Amino acid sequence: MPAAKPTVIVTRKLPEPVEARMAELFKTRFNAADTPMSHADLVQAVKDTDVLVPTVTDRIDKSVIMQAGPRLKLIANFGNGVDNIDVETALARGITVTNTAGVLTEDTADMTMGLIIAVSRRMMEGARAIGDSSQWKGWSPTWMLGNRIWGKKIGIIGMGRIGTALARRAKAFGLSINYHNRKRVHPKTEEELGATYWESLDQMLSRMDIISINCPHTPGTFHLLSARRLKMMKKDAILVNTARGEVIDENALARMLEAGELAGAGLDVFEHEPAVNPKLLANTRVVLLPHMGSATIEGRIDMGEKVIINIKTWADGHKPPDRVLPGML
């Protein structure tokens, strides 16, 4: 049985209300400097705690988990995705893994819709032109023309919570909803959204004006949008990714954008974060954000509350509500 007040190590600084509540409930060690922990730091942490609270940028891989001390029984991830954790090794060692599913849906869907509009209407280019007299000399009928999104077709890759929330927003903006998923959504959801299911991702890619990636990063989705698949997209299409950078072959995407083989892209995540391909940085038709799709005060506090509930439920001898199970991977 876990201690009445388990020892909890938190790898990064969390919102103040979350840390205050954790300090009340648990013997918590915080990272006040908010400096990412090294591999050696993570190994030392798992040797001497009951619960580890990592974030999505912490690599809790096999080499870390296999050095965990006998006390470690819960990894309560501060994040929805768990691709940063070797869940199979953790479960084999009798360590429960939890996440913060469901609380980031609306914030991420908002940001995705925002990127679609920003890329289509060239908002960042326009914002950079303000104050530069060499670019903007006043209104002109033919200057800084973007593309209308009303009446266009969006293809959503991954119709889970976020994909579905995005589809509702996109429908309100007059977009035709199309999606590719491991399985079809409920018929009532398809009817509500007027959504068309594409079993073949290749066929959907070649017909859409906008592609949005909303699927998790798993071994099966690594470079799901390979160079081959990216070349299937229409030359005047745009690509938006608020899921995980590893789902796209980023080098291939950068080359295509540089060559004008795609109209633009909106990226909130990158394959080698925090590094960003220089060709993407140099392209004016690409909108880049620093992994802030879920970055709202409300969202971060909701994530923290999920973590607290998972730890407290486990400490009370019950199964945490947000356990990550083998069938979910």
Residue pairs with C-beta under 8 A, 6 or more apart in sequence:
1 317
2 50
2 73
2 314
2 315
2 317
3 50
3 315
4 315
5 25
5 26
5 27
5 315
6 26
6 27
6 50
6 51
6 74
6 311
6 314
6 315
7 26
7 27
7 28
7 29
7 48
7 49
7 50
7 51
7 71
8 22
8 26
8 27
8 28
8 29
8 49
8 50
8 51
8 52
8 53
8 311
9 28
9 29
9 45
9 48
9 49
9 51
9 52
9 53
10 19
10 22
10 28
10 29
10 30
10 31
10 53
10 78
11 31
11 36
11 37
11 42
11 45
11 52
11 53
11 54
11 55
11 58
12 31
12 34
12 36
12 55
12 57
12 58
12 78
13 19
13 30
13 31
13 32
13 33
13 34
14 22
14 30
14 78
14 300
14 304
15 297
15 300
15 301
15 304
17 301
17 304
18 300
18 301
18 303
18 304
18 305
18 307
18 308
19 28
19 30
21 304
21 305
21 308
22 28
22 30
22 304
22 307
22 308
22 311
23 30
25 308
25 311
25 312
26 51
26 311
26 315
29 49
31 37
36 57
36 58
37 45
37 58
39 59
39 63
39 64
42 54
42 58
42 59
42 60
42 64
43 63
43 64
43 67
45 52
46 52
46 60
46 64
46 65
46 67
46 68
46 69
46 72
47 67
47 68
47 69
47 72
48 69
48 71
49 69
49 71
49 72
50 71
50 72
50 73
50 74
51 72
51 73
51 74
51 75
51 76
51 311
51 314
52 60
52 72
52 74
52 75
52 76
53 75
53 76
53 77
53 78
53 307
53 311
54 60
54 75
54 77
54 78
54 84
54 85
55 77
55 78
55 79
55 84
56 77
56 78
56 79
56 81
56 83
56 84
57 84
57 273
58 84
59 84
60 75
60 84
60 85
60 86
60 90
61 85
61 86
61 89
62 86
62 89
65 86
65 89
65 90
65 93
65 95
66 89
66 93
68 93
68 95
72 95
73 94
73 95
73 96
73 314
74 95
74 96
74 97
74 98
74 310
74 311
74 314
74 320
75 85
75 90
75 95
75 96
75 97
75 98
76 98
76 307
76 310
76 311
76 314
76 320
77 84
77 85
77 97
77 98
77 99
77 100
77 307
77 324
78 100
78 303
78 304
78 307
79 99
79 100
79 303
80 99
80 100
80 101
80 102
80 103
80 104
80 294
81 99
81 216
81 217
81 244
82 97
82 99
82 324
82 329
83 216
83 217
83 218
83 244
83 246
85 97
87 97
87 324
87 326
87 329
88 326
88 329
90 96
90 97
91 97
91 326
96 314
96 319
96 320
96 323
97 323
97 324
98 307
98 310
98 320
98 321
98 322
98 323
98 324
99 306
99 322
99 324
100 302
100 303
100 306
100 307
100 322
101 161
101 306
101 322
102 161
103 299
103 302
103 303
103 306
104 162
104 293
104 294
104 299
104 302
104 303
105 161
105 162
105 165
106 165
107 293
107 294
107 295
107 296
107 298
107 299
108 162
108 165
108 242
108 293
108 294
109 162
109 165
109 166
109 168
109 169
110 169
111 242
111 268
111 289
111 292
111 293
111 294
112 162
112 166
112 169
112 212
112 214
112 240
112 242
112 293
113 166
113 169
113 170
113 173
115 240
115 242
115 266
115 267
115 268
115 287
115 289
116 149
116 154
116 170
116 210
116 212
116 238
116 240
116 266
117 123
117 149
117 173
118 124
118 266
118 287
119 238
119 240
119 263
119 264
119 265
119 266
119 285
119 286
119 287
120 146
120 147
120 148
120 149
120 210
120 238
120 264
121 146
121 147
122 144
122 145
122 146
122 285
123 287
124 284
124 287
125 144
125 284
125 285
126 144
128 135
129 135
129 136
129 144
130 136
136 143
147 236
147 263
149 173
149 174
149 175
149 210
150 173
150 174
150 175
151 174
151 175
151 176
152 175
152 176
152 209
152 210
153 175
153 176
153 178
153 207
153 208
153 209
153 210
154 167
154 170
154 175
154 176
154 177
154 178
154 208
154 209
154 210
154 211
154 212
155 178
155 179
155 180
155 198
155 204
155 205
155 207
155 208
155 210
155 211
155 212
156 163
156 166
156 167
156 170
156 177
156 178
156 179
156 180
156 212
156 214
157 163
157 179
157 180
157 181
157 201
157 211
157 212
157 213
157 214
157 215
157 224
157 225
157 247
158 180
158 181
158 213
158 214
158 215
158 216
158 243
159 167
159 179
159 180
159 181
159 185
159 195
159 214
160 181
160 214
160 215
160 216
162 214
162 242
162 243
163 179
163 181
163 212
163 214
163 215
164 185
164 189
164 193
166 212
166 214
167 177
167 179
167 193
167 195
168 193
170 177
171 177
171 193
171 194
175 210
176 194
176 196
177 193
177 194
177 195
177 196
178 195
178 196
178 197
178 198
178 204
178 207
178 208
179 185
179 195
179 196
179 197
179 198
179 204
180 197
180 198
180 199
180 200
180 201
180 204
181 197
184 190
184 197
185 195
185 197
189 195
190 197
198 204
201 224
201 229
202 229
202 232
205 211
205 229
205 232
205 233
206 232
206 233
206 234
207 234
208 233
208 234
208 237
209 234
209 236
209 237
209 238
210 237
210 238
210 239
210 240
211 225
211 233
211 237
211 238
211 239
211 240
212 239
212 240
212 241
212 242
213 224
213 225
213 239
213 240
213 241
213 242
213 243
213 247
213 248
214 242
214 243
215 221
215 224
215 243
215 247
216 243
216 244
217 243
217 244
217 246
217 247
218 329
221 244
221 246
221 247
222 246
222 247
223 246
223 247
223 248
223 249
224 247
224 248
225 239
225 247
225 248
225 249
225 253
226 249
226 252
227 249
227 252
230 239
230 248
230 249
230 252
230 253
230 256
230 262
231 256
231 261
233 239
233 262
235 260
235 261
235 262
235 263
236 263
237 262
237 263
238 262
238 263
238 264
238 265
238 266
239 248
239 253
239 262
239 264
239 265
239 266
240 265
240 266
240 267
241 247
241 248
241 265
241 266
241 267
241 268
241 269
242 268
242 269
242 293
243 269
244 269
245 267
245 269
245 270
245 271
245 272
245 273
246 271
248 271
249 271
250 270
250 271
250 272
250 277
250 280
251 277
253 262
253 265
253 280
254 277
254 279
254 280
254 283
255 279
256 262
257 264
257 265
257 279
257 280
257 283
257 285
257 286
258 279
258 282
258 283
263 285
264 285
264 286
264 287
265 280
265 285
265 286
265 287
266 286
266 287
266 289
267 280
267 286
267 287
267 288
267 289
268 289
268 290
268 291
268 292
268 293
269 291
269 293
270 276
270 277
270 291
271 277
273 291
274 290
276 288
280 286
280 288
281 288
294 300
294 303
306 322
309 320
309 321
309 322
310 320
310 321
310 322
311 320
313 319
313 320
313 321
314 320
